[in-house]
């Protein structure tokens, strides 16, 4: 390096500060990347569990309700979930028109839940 000792010292300090800033930025970026990857893996596992439960409940409905039947879905907190499960298999209907009444029950083999179909009549 050329120049006065003061100038060389200033450059050295500047380079040290720059290197420290770059190292700190990389550390933060790496920590955020690892955190995001962990969250994505955890979310993927949750979605996989929910999807498995959905298909399990859908299979249970198809085992209990004949295809094309009009079904009265329980009006409890699981109404939306049950309505989604019967799509493409049965038709949601009113209690007066339905040939089957569908309920979500606990406990069950589908990650703690199961369905029960009761013939109307």
Beta strands, then each sheet from edge to edge (+ up, - down):
strand 1: 70-73
strand 2: 91-92
strand 3: 100-110
strand 4: 113-119
sheet 1: 2+ 1+ 3+ 4-
end
